[in-house]
Amino acid sequence: MISRLCSPAEFTEAVKEKDYPEIIRLAEQELREARNLPWRGVDKGKRECIIAYGTFLRSFLFFMRGSGIRPSSLSDEDFQLLRPVCERLVQKGQFIPEVMDFFNHP
C-alpha cells in the first residue's frame, strides 16, 4: 500500500511523476488494498480515515478517467491535490490542457 496512513496527499505525491496508465493501475490497487484493511479492533477514528481514503480514491479514479466532472465528494483541499498530477500529465501530453480549468474554478 502506498499510504499506510490513508493520506490522499501521500498518495498523490507518490504518483504524480508516473504515466497515466500507471497512475490508474496504482489507484485501483490502492483502493483494493484500502478496502481490505482490517476493521475489527480498529478505533472509530481510524475506521473513518479508511472510509474517507476509499472515497478519495474512488473520486480520484472517476476524475482521472476523464469524466469531465469534478467529483462532488472531494473537498476543495482534496481536489487541489490532483492538480500536480494533472499538470504533469498535461506536460507529458497524456492529458489535454483544458483539464487544468477545473482547478481554476471553485
Secondary structure per residue as TSV (DSSP state, phi and psi in degrees):
chain	resnum	aa	ss	phi	psi
A	1	M	-	360.0	135.7
A	2	I	-	-68.9	-48.6
A	3	S	-	-114.1	98.2
A	4	R	T	-66.1	-20.3
A	5	L	T	-94.1	5.5
A	6	C	-	57.3	47.1
A	7	S	-	-103.5	115.3
A	8	P	H	-56.9	-38.5
A	9	A	H	-63.5	-42.3
A	10	E	H	-64.8	-41.2
A	11	F	H	-63.6	-51.0
A	12	T	H	-65.1	-34.9
A	13	E	H	-63.3	-39.6
A	14	A	H	-70.6	-27.8
A	15	V	H	-103.5	-8.0
A	16	K	T	-62.5	-22.8
A	17	E	T	-94.2	-3.7
A	18	K	S	-79.9	162.5
A	19	D	-	-79.5	159.5
A	20	Y	H	-51.7	-51.4
A	21	P	H	-60.4	-36.1
A	22	E	H	-69.4	-38.3
A	23	I	H	-60.5	-47.3
A	24	I	H	-62.6	-45.4
A	25	R	H	-60.0	-45.1
A	26	L	H	-66.8	-38.4
A	27	A	H	-66.3	-41.5
A	28	E	H	-63.4	-42.3
A	29	Q	H	-64.7	-42.7
A	30	E	H	-63.0	-40.8
A	31	L	H	-63.7	-44.2
A	32	R	H	-59.1	-44.9
A	33	E	H	-67.6	-37.0
A	34	A	H	-65.2	-38.5
A	35	R	H	-65.0	-26.5
A	36	N	T	-93.1	3.2
A	37	L	S	-64.6	144.7
A	38	P	-	-67.2	141.0
A	39	W	-	-105.1	-33.3
A	40	R	T	-65.9	134.3
A	41	G	T	74.6	5.5
A	42	V	-	-93.9	133.8
A	43	D	-	-68.0	162.5
A	44	K	H	-58.0	-39.7
A	45	G	H	-62.2	-43.6
A	46	K	H	-67.0	-39.9
A	47	R	H	-59.8	-45.5
A	48	E	H	-64.2	-36.4
A	49	C	H	-63.8	-43.8
A	50	I	H	-62.7	-43.4
A	51	I	H	-63.5	-45.3
A	52	A	H	-63.2	-38.1
A	53	Y	H	-66.3	-42.2
A	54	G	H	-60.7	-42.1
A	55	T	H	-62.3	-43.7
A	56	F	H	-58.7	-48.3
A	57	L	H	-63.8	-39.8
A	58	R	H	-63.5	-42.4
A	59	S	H	-67.8	-39.3
A	60	F	H	-57.4	-49.2
A	61	L	H	-63.8	-41.9
A	62	F	H	-56.8	-48.6
A	63	F	H	-70.2	-45.3
A	64	M	H	-66.7	-24.8
A	65	R	T	-80.6	7.1
A	66	G	T	84.7	34.9
A	67	S	-	-64.3	-26.3
A	68	G	S	74.4	11.7
A	69	I	S	-129.6	131.9
A	70	R	-	-75.3	125.5
A	71	P	-	-63.7	124.2
A	72	S	T	-71.5	-16.4
A	73	S	T	-79.0	-6.9
A	74	L	S	-98.7	134.1
A	75	S	-	-67.7	163.3
A	76	D	H	-57.7	-41.4
A	77	E	H	-62.1	-47.3
A	78	D	H	-67.4	-38.0
A	79	F	H	-62.6	-38.1
A	80	Q	H	-65.7	-19.7
A	81	L	T	-65.5	-22.9
A	82	L	T	-77.5	-19.0
A	83	R	H	-55.4	-52.7
A	84	P	H	-63.6	-31.4
A	85	V	H	-65.1	-48.0
A	86	C	H	-65.9	-40.1
A	87	E	H	-57.8	-44.7
A	88	R	H	-64.6	-40.6
A	89	L	H	-66.9	-35.6
A	90	V	H	-64.9	-44.8
A	91	Q	H	-59.4	-35.7
A	92	K	T	-82.5	-5.1
A	93	G	T	77.6	19.0
A	94	Q	S	-98.5	-8.5
A	95	F	S	-134.6	149.6
A	96	I	-	-76.8	145.9
A	97	P	G	-57.9	-28.6
A	98	E	G	-61.7	-19.6
A	99	V	G	-61.2	-25.9
A	100	M	G	-70.3	-17.2
A	101	D	G	-60.9	-29.8
A	102	F	G	-60.4	-29.5
A	103	F	G	-86.7	-9.1
A	104	N	T	-100.0	-7.0
A	105	H	-	-121.9	121.0
A	106	P	-	-69.3	360.0
